[in-house]
């Protein structure tokens, strides 16, 4: 049975555009959680802490900047190996309609729209990008009243959307209800793979679904998603597998077969390549991430 995750009720009201929390602390104490608001979280001097976003578990470096844009994506930061006595953290929470849908359809805001779509799976940014944004984040934290502060935040988000080094964190299939694709053909193919991932699926099958040759479809999928067909299919299967590792007590072998992998060794190999650990270690690591009921 799926465990419940702590649902945070934030102090952000309908009359506020955003809330910002700036603090210096010696440890991470807030549980893994979800909330309706979008969140941009900046951490300095948190090296060795563990970031959990969906099924992504990673140690962070001294500079950390992550954007969450989904009400159902569990996330949090845990002490793990961090022993710094003065961790600096700036958390910005804002409503999903800060940029209304009409505005996001405009050409000038296309990059922001695409960033938010990616951030529904969690986005983290490179050290280079964080260094460019760091002073602006501290400035916003010190002056966060009035209309100009909203314009500052919008400017930060717009510039982040132009970053070439953002990286999605959680597998897209880990939160199945949050699937978003900016293409009807990609959506049709992904829905087919989501419905049939337990079965054998060939490139020719999905290319035929959208009336394209295998070569043309491979090129199209790579351009649209950044992943080829095999990687896309494996990501869906791994998303379901990681969810089962978290939510069920089934054996690793049973989960592998249930998610369409032809044998256990193949599953273990692909899982370790993508997640950096074995399925068994992932399950233990996730349990150790202190999910609160």
PyMOL commands that set and color helices and strands:
alter all, ss='L'
color gray80, all
select helices_A, chain A and resi 101-104+107-119+127-142+147-161+176-178+184-196+203-209+214-225+229-247+252-258+264-275+279-287
alter helices_A, ss='H'
color red, helices_A
select strands_A, chain A and resi 6-7+18-25+33-34+38-44+50-53+56-59+63-68+75-78+87-94+123-124+167-168
alter strands_A, ss='S'
color yellow, strands_A
deselect
rebuild
show_as cartoon
